[in-house]
Amino acid sequence: VVSTQSTGKSESEIRKIKKACKIALVSLEKTKHLLKEGTSEKEFDAELEKQIRLNGGEKGSFDAIVASGIRGALPHGRASKKIMKNGELITIDFGAIYNGFCSDITRTFRIGEVKNKKLLEIEKILREAQKLGIKSVKPGASTFDVDKVCRDYITQKGYGANFVHSTGHGLGIDVHEMPSVSPNFENRTILEPGMIITVEPGIYIEGLGGIRVEDDVLVTNKGCEVLSTLQEQKI
């Protein structure tokens, strides 16, 4: 069933989600100094939540995922007592609520210098897959198409089996709304201007770590606009 039910947002709703993105990203900038050897995931998480509230957010959109080192292989690894170490990747999946509307953003950072070749390889592949996914967001494309672009690139590079979830979802008052950006062709939704979706492919390798990058993307009349950036990014 191709869904045609509009999940488009009004101008005012789009502004609120954009502001929720800005609050989350400014808060992350103010917490980044803790991304170093010796900091615990819980310490980072507590400071990030505090910053979201200090920078205009009601609170975080959900309990943040903060997963460093081998814990990065868990797609939903909540912050633990684990201490960050040099040479690891750390995935932070978080968001802010502003006037009742959510942002949902994932960033992966390097702690110190990362030398592990496989980690560097999956980082490069994943960032490229996510860029390609964002570029494919436009009116008339389907959610299936966006998922396929990311999934095909990751599969072609040999890591298809390590991408274990959908590419994204809708976003608004709830952090997970329709449409689902998934490999399910039957339930695909045709994208229309005003819809906001996340694009968040990931690669996870047990015993090594993982990487996910997620942006909140608005479908525009001609293409898309990335809302989760501190610089304007229209495609």
Phi, psi and omega in degrees: 000119177276121182280130176243002180297124186289129174243024182290153182254151176283166179304318183292322177293320179299317180299320181293320180292322177299317180293321178298324177294314183298316180301314181298315184288322177296319179297320178297316179304321183281352182250348186301334181299341179275354181281075182207162180305134177105340178277141174272155177302320181295321179297315179298315182300316181296318181291321179297315179298319179299315181296322179301317180289325180286336185258021172105000178273150174293314177184182174293150180293336182193172175292120186297149172266122178228104189228111182251156176058224184293340177292344177295346177283351176268114182301334182233048182281101177296158182304134180238186179280359183304140179266135178291144179231150176300144178093359180260159165262150175230130179256129179236115180245115191207177177190173178231153173254128176232122181049039176087357182248144189257150162246160182211106191228142173233134174231143174242130181239161172265138172264116184061214181264124178267122183251344183295119187297323182292319177299316180295324179294312182291330178296314181296314182298314185294318181297322178292317179301318182292320177299316180296320178300314180298317180299335183276354181280115179197160180300138179096336174285161178251163177300325177299318181300316183295316178299318184296320180300312180294312186294318181297319181295315181294321180294316181299330180273000173098009184238022180305321182290346182263002176255097198254011181219177178292161180286335181177194186198169173286169188210143178181239177294325174259151181286336174237112177234172170288154003274162173271129179263085191227171178282008180279101184295322183298323185259025182291153177240136176280128182286138179230153177305138180101343176284147175237127179230160172263150173236107190217064175294160178211156174230128185230127180234112182304135179083353180239305183149197182195175178211137170220143174229133184224133173234155177261122192236127179266129174283126180251181181297327185251341184187248179206166176227130177279118182275332185271060178212151178272355172245148179292134183222091177260141182239000000 
